[in-house]
Amino acid sequence: MQWLTYWPSTYVRVFFTALAVSVVCMPIAIFALRRLNIMDAVAANKIHDRPIPRGGGFVIFLAFAVAVILPGYRSHPFDGVLIGAFICLIVGGLDDLTGGKIPGLWKLLTLMVVTAILHRFGVRLHMFHSQTLDMLFTLVWIVGVTSAFNGSDNMDGLAGGIAIIVSAAYLFIAMQAWLVARTETSLAWFGMLAAGLIGANIGFLLFNFKPAKIFMGDSGSFFLGFMLAALGVMGEWSENRIVSCIVPILILGVPLFDFAYIIIARVVKGETRTVIAVINHCAPDHLSHRLTWMGFTQRQAVFIIYLISLTLAASGILVRNSKNYLDSALGIVQGFAILAIVVILMAIANRRREAQRVEAERRKDDV
């Protein structure tokens, strides 16, 4: 019965190990990145007003990897997830080192490779009676979540905070499964990975919250997006396949719906017309930016998104725990009602921005 204390104590050790490594190594990374001139320069499509060291993702990965490897747990799926995470770190890191010159198509190919690796190690969705269809939908999920999370890294403290909230929801579900079952489940090491992500990101957030001293860069957003997507595939959400699909979508609702909304908006506006253009396009028009268009400060915008993420994560957990179809339906309606409010806010912010632009042009013409 050693497992009764093993996993809870392991979660605590993993969390504090990741936190300690992250806190200790982050200042060293800031100094080294400055000396190597690996900086995120000021640009028209970015909102920071001074160059900031880029590459904090290396420290986040180091803290996470050290924390989850030290307990000595090994399994076939566990190894597959870590291999995929390392590949994403390297590709994202190369993008940081080259100043964002890695083509989006290469990143897409990378996600296809790591999805194949996950499949090889037994990590995939189980929605159909066809492994081919399961792998296809796993690929769509991995690409979608990773890209969406990558897009959420657009304001000080935002991506790291979302990663903490999502990982905390995953850890809560793992702990809940352990308490209910009173036996070791496959969610046990799932919770360990989530605990490592929480600790590593809290350590990073201490140096990334506005005014940021370091950015995670693509090394962080690509690795973290993949990890959150992979954990979403692994979770034993429900025996009901519809509920099983809805739960991770709600938990990751903010980056997913923000990403979906801006892609549609950019296509409608004619800003992007091809798949490659969609992958490569970068602009300050995400939910966080739109909240600042409405008059909120950057910190206020980030805290609002934290609250939305927390509410959606809670909705996802409630749906997973529902005992009948009515409870599940109410939880799903609650979650999607929150997302509908987000969409409305984004649309209102866009109209306000357009009205301000028109007014500015009119005044310019009058002068």
Order of alpha helices (4+ residues) and beta strands (2+ residues): alpha-beta-beta-alpha-alpha-alpha-alpha-alpha-alpha-alpha-alpha-alpha-alpha-alpha-alpha-alpha
